[in-house]
């Protein structure tokens, strides 16, 4: 599958400071700013905010 500049691959880093990351894609047209999601952090064993890192 070819890489598309409209849907770049981004890394989401845990705001809990554990260093855990998720990798996903995002649509630049719909989400031009940094993405934030609440996802499960297995190191602290609870849901925390994950923020897109550049």
TORDOVEX-988353 format. One line per field, with one value per residue (C-alpha): z, x, y; residue number from 0; residue in one letter. Coordinates in Angstrom, 3 decimals, decimal comma. Example, Ala and Ser with C-alpha at 12.3 -4.5 7.8 and 13.67 -1.06 7.14 Angstrom:
zz	c(7,800 / 7,140)
xx	c(12,300 / 13,670)
yy	c(-4,500 / -1,060)
seq	c(0 / 1)
type	c(A / S)
# end
This chain:
zz	c(0,000 / -1,006 / 1,555 / 1,145 / 2,209 / 3,091 / 5,708 / 7,395 / 10,030 / 13,490 / 16,873 / 19,953 / 23,178 / 26,662 / 28,800 / 31,924 / 31,260 / 30,778 / 27,260 / 25,806 / 22,252 / 19,738 / 15,957 / 13,784 / 10,736 / 10,600 / 7,949 / 7,640 / 5,978 / 8,934 / 11,762 / 10,897 / 14,580 / 16,924 / 17,747 / 21,331 / 22,231 / 25,453 / 25,178 / 27,497 / 28,899 / 29,931 / 32,089 / 34,504 / 33,732 / 33,088 / 30,349 / 29,877 / 27,280 / 24,331 / 22,352 / 18,864 / 18,823 / 15,900)
xx	c(0,000 / 1,409 / 1,988 / -0,258 / 0,602 / -3,052 / -2,987 / 0,440 / 1,566 / 1,679 / 2,930 / 0,769 / 2,790 / 1,358 / 0,816 / 1,444 / 5,193 / 5,662 / 7,066 / 4,437 / 3,335 / 0,662 / 1,097 / -1,842 / -2,744 / -4,737 / -6,515 / -4,789 / -7,812 / -10,120 / -7,532 / -4,869 / -3,905 / -2,229 / -4,414 / -5,265 / -7,001 / -7,793 / -6,320 / -5,207 / -1,674 / -0,603 / 2,266 / 0,024 / -2,953 / -5,540 / -6,802 / -4,788 / -4,521 / -2,226 / -0,925 / 0,522 / 4,271 / 6,155)
yy	c(0,000 / 3,358 / 6,106 / 9,097 / 12,651 / 13,276 / 10,462 / 10,573 / 8,071 / 9,705 / 8,521 / 9,063 / 9,370 / 8,829 / 11,926 / 9,814 / 9,972 / 6,233 / 6,485 / 4,147 / 4,992 / 4,040 / 4,378 / 5,415 / 7,494 / 10,685 / 12,714 / 16,096 / 17,658 / 16,879 / 17,149 / 19,736 / 20,264 / 17,810 / 14,845 / 13,836 / 10,579 / 8,731 / 5,251 / 2,453 / 2,658 / -0,872 / 0,401 / 2,352 / 0,046 / 2,766 / 5,056 / 8,247 / 10,991 / 10,321 / 13,293 / 13,363 / 13,947 / 15,456)
seq	c(0 / 1 / 2 / 3 / 4 / 5 / 6 / 7 / 8 / 9 / 10 / 11 / 12 / 13 / 14 / 15 / 16 / 17 / 18 / 19 / 20 / 21 / 22 / 23 / 24 / 25 / 26 / 27 / 28 / 29 / 30 / 31 / 32 / 33 / 34 / 35 / 36 / 37 / 38 / 39 / 40 / 41 / 42 / 43 / 44 / 45 / 46 / 47 / 48 / 49 / 50 / 51 / 52 / 53)
type	c(X / X / X / X / X / X / X / X / X / X / X / X / X / X / X / X / X / X / X / X / X / X / X / X / X / X / X / X / X / X / X / X / X / X / X / X / X / X / X / X / X / X / X / X / X / X / X / X / X / X / X / X / X / X)
# end
